[in-house]
Structures are given as C-alpha cells and as structure tokens.
Amino acid sequence: MNNATYRGVIIGLTGIGARRPPESPQMPIYGAMPRSHAAAYYRHPQTDLTAVCDIRQEALDTFRTDWQDVWPDMHYYTDYREMLAQEQPDIVSVATPDHLHADFTVAAAESGAKAILCEKPIATTLADADRMIEACQRHNVLLSIEHTRRWSPTFLAVRELIRSGQVGQLRSIVSSLYSQRAMLFRNGTHSIDMLTFFAESNPAWVWAELEAGFEHFTEYTGDGGHDPATDPAASAYIHFENGVRAFFNCIKIDMPGSQFELICDGGRIEVSDRGATLLRGTSHYEWARSEIPVDDYMYTYQIGALAELVHTLENGGELVSTGQEARKTLEIMLAILRSHHQGNVRVNLPL
C-alpha cells in the first residue's frame, strides 16, 4: 500500500472550494460526505492541504474561522503565483469563477504540479480550454474537471447498465433542469456534461433557443455564476455522431431539481440525484418499474475526484473527466449561443 502524501493548495475560496459540511454530534456516524475541495482534502488520507489563496481578505478570514481546528498552521495568500512558488504543491484545486480558470490552470501546470482539479466549466472560451489542455499535456500534468456526477455511484451504475446491453441500444436522452439558478454556464454545465457522459460520442450538431432577454448573449458575459440574471436558461437539441439524440431543457422556475430520461430499445431509465429507475413495458398499459441497485462507496463526488487523481498518479490510467471531455460540454454551450444568435439555426460541430 502506497503511503505517499500529496501536498495540495486551493485557488479560490468559493463555497465549492472551501465549504465545511455540518456534522451532527447526536449521530453514531462520522465523516460527513465532503462536498467541497477543502473538505475532500481533509478526508482523504493521502492529501495534506498546505495553503489557500483568494484575493478577498474576507474569504481568507472565513476559511480560517471554519477550518482553524483542522489546519492551525495553514498558509494564506492573496497572490496565487507566490503561493505556487512557495508551496510547490503536488495537486492544485482551481475553484475560481467560471471565466477565470485558464490562467490559474496554466500557471499551476507550469509550476511543477502533478495534478489539477479544476471546477466546471473548464472555461468559457475554446481558446482558454485549449490553452489549459495544451499546458497540462506539455508538462505531463493530470487535468480533471469537476463535473461532479461523473463520480456518482448512481450515474456510473446507469452508464454501466447501458454499456452492458441489457436494455438495448441507447437512442435518446432528455435532460431537464429547473430552478431559479437554471443557468447555462453554471448548473446547465452539469446537465450537458451528463449528455456526453451517457452518449459516449462527439456532438455533431446543435440547434437552440435562449431564455428571452438574452439576445445580446453571443459570448459569455456572466459574473462567474453569482446572479442568474447574467446567465441564460436555454433549450437545445444535440445530435451526436453515434446517432444518439439529446434534448436539453433548463428553465428558471421556483421548483428546484434536475433529471434525465434515457430511452433504449428495451427500456427506459429515469435517473437523478435521488436515484435511478428502470422501466420496461409489455404494452401501452403495462409498465414494470424497478429500482436500479447502487452500491455505496467511501469516495464519491468531490472526494471521488481527488481520490481518482491520487490513484491515477500512483497507478496510471485514464481520468473520467478529462479536459478533452469537458471541452465537448463547453463546445455544445457555445454552439447553443451561436444557434440562438443566428436565428435558432442548426450549428455544425466542431465550431
């Protein structure tokens, strides 16, 4: 068993970067599921978070308050380049706003880091995404993009069921996302990434329509995912090279939630963060429903992403959420913008 310890740092102390999960002292179970980068470093036995960086002093102060008992000797920085030079980390987490990932990722790759865990979306332009991918390839650095559900036992179990052929060929996917934060580049990124995750193919063409009032939104002009008024909801049709047809619909309403419907030759699968169900029908009036069994795992979601990086550093292999995979999601989102701007026309890929 390898007992190596990997030094980690975090750039950007947003909620997903720094949040500490609550734990109830009344329950005889311990170790709340880490749902942030900091919490993942805390719970993984082979990582040691040595430093954090943010340009906002209040964010550094909050981190100190929340985590002082865990990391009393934490190093705090407002300059990420100084932190990378001083700390020489093995793993760098980039948890900055959506449109600011590229420079931090490239600098981390050039600093000698072995792996980078970058928040989604990979970037907001293809040029930035390509810079990130190229820098990591040139310096032999693992780049993982934190599309959370790729480390979910539920979504992985559904993909393995489809791959097994037991429900026939996957024909179509319907993705629904709804809440007041149903924003294309923020939460929509997760839904579109799941379309490529299940389709396992390159997108071929797209047509789409944005939320009313976003006729000006021909390129990303959001505020990093804070205000829903700066990032549109959207509806789109995505045709993949292998023939899978996907429908993406996100709408800003009060009810929150998201789900996927996967239509195969021999059945239909409903999957969401609440679980997965297989439906088979013998007629229009007789449908059998069965829950898809999913095993529990110690390392899922954010800590799953971190654990995969550690495992791959030590054993080799392919990551489940590479920069190239995340680029597909970004290209679809940019094609959605182009389709809308050009009059809701078909946009062929690659852009």
N, C-alpha and C positions, 0 to 999 in steps of 0.2 A: 504494500500500500504506500502510495506517494504521500509524504507529509509536508511537501513544499508549501510555503506560504507566499501568496501573491499580494504585493502592495497595490492598493487601489486609491484613486482620487476621484472626486466628483467636481465637474464644472457645471454650475447652475443649480441653485438650491430651491427649485420649484417644489410643489407638492410631490410630484412623482420622483423627484431627485432626493428629497430629504424627509418625507413624512415618516413619523414613528407610529406604528399601529397600536391602538389601545389593547390592553390585556386585562382580563378580569381576575382579581385575586381570589374570587369565590369558586373558581372552577378548577378541578384537578387535571387540567390540561395546560400545556405550556408551549410558548413559542408561537405567537400569532403569525399567520401567513404574511411574509414580507411583501408589501405592495408598494415599495419604493426602492430606489437604488441603495440608499443608506441602510435600510432595513435588510436588504439582501446581503450586503457586505457583513453586517452584524451577525447574521445567522449562518453564513457559510463558513465551515471550519477551516478552510484554506485561504481565506482572504483577510486582509488587515487594512482597514481604511485609515490612511495616514494624514490626508489633507482634503480640504474642501475649498471651493472658490466661488465667489459671487461678487458682482460689482456693487450690490446693495448691502450696506452695513446691517440693516435690519434683518436681512435674511441670514447673515452670519450670526447675529445675536440670537435669533430664534433657534438656529441649529444648535448653538452652544447650550441654550436652555433645555432643549429637548433631549440632547444626547450626552450631556456632561458626565452623567454617571457611567456611561459606556466608554466614552473616549475622553477622559480628562486631559489628555495630552495632545489633542487634535491640533493640527496646524491650520491656520486660517489665512486665506489670501484674497486679494481683490484683483490680482494680475495673474491670469492663467499661465502666461509664458514663464513668469517667475516660479510658479508652483511646479510646472513640468520640469524646469531646470533644477530646482532644489530637491524635489522629491524623487525624481527618476522612477515613476511608477511602472508597474507591470501592466495594470489594467486601468483604463481611463473611462469614466462614465461621462457622457455629454448629455446633459438634461436642460439645455437652454431652450429659448423659444424656437418655434418651428423653422424659421427662416435664417437662423444663426448657427446651424450645425457645422457648416463646411469648414470654416477657418479653424475652429477648435479641433475638429477631427483630423484635418491635415497636420496641424501643429503637433497633435498627440502622436500621430504616426511618425513624424519626423523626429520626435523627442527620444525615441527608443522604446516606446511602449510595445508590449507584446500583443495586446488585445484592446479593442474599443467597443463599448456598449453604448450605442447612440440612440436617443429617443426617436420616435417616429414623428412625422415622415422623415425619410432620410434627408430630404432638403425640399426646397420649394422651386428650384430650377434644375433642369437636367445638367446644366453646366456645373453647378455645385455638386450634384450627386456624382458626376463623372470625376471631378477633382478628388472627392473623398475616396472613391473606389480605386482610382489610379494610385493615390498616395499610399494606401494600405497595401496594394499589390506590390508596389515598388519596394516597400520596406518590410514586406513579409509579415504584415500585421493582420490579425483576425479582426474583421469588422462585422459586428452583429447589430441589427436594427431592431429596436424593442417593440415589435408588433406582438403584443402580449399573448394573444390567443394561440400563437404558434408553440407555446409551452403549456398549453392547457390540455390535461388528460382527456377532457370531453371532445374537443375539436380534433385532437390527434386520433382518438378512437374512431371517430366518424370517418376520417380520411382513410384509416386502415381498413375499415369495413368496405368502403368504396373500392379501394385497391384490391381487395380480396375477390371481387367479382360476384359476391353472394347476392347482391341486389342489382346486378346487371350494370350496364354502362351508364355513366353519368351523362345526362343530356342537358340539364338546365339548372341554374341556381337563381333563387330570388332572395335578395338581401333587403331587409327593412330596418331602418334606423330612425328613431323618433325621440325627441326631447327638445327642450329649448336650446340645447347645445348640439343639435344635429348639424354640425358644421363640416364642410367637405374636407378641409385640411386638418381638422382637429380629430373628431371622432369618426368622421367618414373614412379616414385613412385606414382604420382598423377593419371596417367592413369591406372595403375594396381589396385590402390585402388578403382577407379570407377568400375572396373570389378567386384570386390567383393561387392561393394555397390549395383549394379544392380542385380547381380546374387543371392544375399542373400543366399549364401551357402558356405560351406567349399570347398576349392580347393582339388581335388582328385589326379590329376597327371599333369605333365608338360613335354613338350619337347621344346627345344630351340636352338638358334644359336646366338652367339655374333658377334658384328662388327669385321671385320678382324683386326688382330694385337693384339687381347686381349686373346691369348691362355694362357697367364700367369695368367689371372684374375680368379683364383679359389676361392678367397675370396676378400672382399672389400679392395682395396688398393688405393682408391681415395684420393683427397686432400680436402675433405669437400665440394665439389660441385663447385669449382672455375674453374678449367681447364678441358674442355671437353676431352682433350687427356688422362685424368686419369680415365675416367668413360665411359664404352662402351654403344653404342646403341645395341639393341637386337630385335630379333623376337622370338615369342613364341606362343605355343598353350597351353591353360589351360582348363582342363576338371573339372567341378565342380560336387560335389556329387549329386546334384539335376538334372543333365543331361545337364545343360547349357554349351555350348561350346564357348570359348572365344579365339579370335585371337588378339595378341598384336604385333604391329609393330612400332618401332621407328627407324628413320634414320636421319643421320646428313646431311642436305642439307641447302641451304641458305633460302628457303622459310620457315617462321615460322608458326606454328599452331598445333592444335590437334582437333580431333573429334571422335565421337562414332556413330556406327550404331547398332541399336538393332532390331533384326528380331524376330517378334512374329507371331503367327498363323494367325492373322487377319490384320497385317500391319507392316510397318517398320518405325522406329523412327530415325531421324538424330538429334543429339544434340551436341552442342559445347558451348564455352563461348559466341558465337554470337547469340544463340537462339536454339529453338527446332522446328522440323517439323515432322508431321505425314503424311505418305504416305500410301494410300490404292489403290489396283489395282483390276480392274474387268477383265483385260486381259493383255497380254504382251504389248499392245499398249495404254492402258488407265489407267493412274495413277492420282489419285486425291491427291493434296498436300494442307495441311492446317497447319498454324502456331499453335503451342500449346500455349494457353494463359498462361501467368505467371504474378502473382501479384508482386507488389513492396513491399519491407519490409525495415524498418529502420535499422535492424541489420542483415547483411549478411557477408559472408566471415570471415575475422579475428575478426571483432567486433561481428559477429554472434557466433563465438566460445566462445568469452569472455562472451557474454550475456547468452549463454546456461549454462556456468559454474555457473554464478550468480544465474540464475533461478533454477538450479538443487540443489545448496547449500540451497536455501530457500524452495524449494517445493519437492525435491526428484525427482526420475525418472532416466531413462537411457540416457546416452550420445549417440550422433550419431556417434562419432568417438573415441571409447574406445581403450585402449591399446590392448585388445584382437583382435579387428577388425584390427588395424594397424599391429599386428603380422602376420595376414594372408598375407598381402601385402609383408612384409619382407620375409616370408617363400617362397612365389612364386618367389621373386627375387633371393633368394639363390638357389632355385631349378633350375632356369634358368642358373645360373653359373655352377651348378653340371652337368646338362644335356649337356651343351656345352663341358665341360672338359672331360666328359666320352664318347664323340663321338656323341653328339646330340641324346642321347637315352631318352626314357621315364623315368622320375623320379617320383616315387610314394610318396605321402604325407600321413602323416606327415614325415618330414625329421628325 
